[in-house]
């Protein structure tokens, strides 16, 4: 819940005090929000480094989930 509240859904990083901006940039959900804000609110293509971080996070999550479920697939009851 804390990550959701600290994500910039209703504000931009410019609205946050300088001492607290690191919290926004440490939150992985923020980069998805930045990309959607650029596309939907501002009508422009997201910044390249935001897209690169989003793609990296998505790929890392995919690999992590694939590895985890590959290791525990024998534990599931309905595994055939």
matplotlib code that plots the C-alpha trace (Angstrom):
import matplotlib.pyplot as plt

x = [0.0, 2.9, 4.4, 1.0, 0.7, 4.2, 3.7, 3.2, -0.4, -1.8, 1.4, 4.6, 8.2, 8.4, 5.7, 7.8, 10.4, 14.0, 14.8, 12.0, 12.4, 14.7, 11.6, 9.8, 12.8, 13.4, 9.8, 9.6, 6.0, 6.8, 8.4, 5.2, 3.3, 5.7, 5.2, 1.4, 1.4, 3.5, 1.2, -2.2, -1.9, 0.8, 0.3, 4.0, 6.2, 7.7, 11.4, 13.7, 15.3, 11.8, 10.9, 14.2, 13.6, 10.1, 11.2, 14.1, 11.7, 9.2, 11.8, 13.3, 9.9, 9.2, 12.5, 12.0, 8.5, 9.5, 12.4, 10.3, 7.4, 9.8, 11.4, 8.1, 6.0, 6.2, 4.6, 1.4, -1.5, -2.9, 0.5, 0.4]
y = [0.0, 2.3, 1.9, 2.7, 5.9, 7.0, 6.5, 9.8, 9.2, 12.6, 14.6, 15.1, 14.8, 18.6, 19.0, 16.9, 18.6, 18.0, 16.0, 13.5, 13.0, 9.9, 8.1, 8.5, 7.4, 4.3, 3.2, 0.8, 1.6, 5.3, 4.6, 2.9, 5.9, 8.3, 6.5, 6.5, 10.2, 11.2, 9.2, 10.0, 13.4, 15.2, 13.4, 12.8, 9.7, 8.8, 9.5, 6.8, 6.1, 5.7, 3.1, 1.4, 1.0, -0.2, -2.8, -3.9, -4.3, -6.2, -8.6, -9.1, -9.8, -12.3, -14.1, -14.1, -15.5, -18.1, -19.3, -19.4, -21.4, -23.7, -24.6, -25.1, -26.7, -30.1, -28.7, -27.7, -30.2, -30.1, -30.3, -33.1]
z = [0.0, 0.8, -2.7, -4.2, -2.2, -3.0, -6.7, -8.7, -9.9, -9.0, -8.9, -10.9, -9.5, -9.8, -7.1, -4.6, -2.3, -3.5, -0.3, -1.0, -4.8, -4.2, -2.9, -6.2, -8.2, -6.0, -6.5, -9.5, -10.1, -10.7, -14.1, -15.4, -14.2, -15.9, -19.2, -18.9, -17.9, -20.9, -23.3, -21.9, -20.2, -22.2, -25.6, -26.2, -26.4, -23.0, -22.3, -23.6, -20.2, -18.6, -21.3, -20.9, -17.1, -17.7, -20.2, -17.9, -14.9, -17.0, -18.3, -14.8, -13.4, -16.2, -15.6, -11.8, -12.1, -14.7, -12.5, -9.4, -10.9, -12.7, -9.4, -7.5, -10.2, -8.5, -5.4, -7.2, -6.7, -10.3, -12.0, -14.6]

ax = plt.figure().add_subplot(projection="3d")
ax.plot(x, y, z, "-o")
ax.set_aspect("equal")
plt.show()
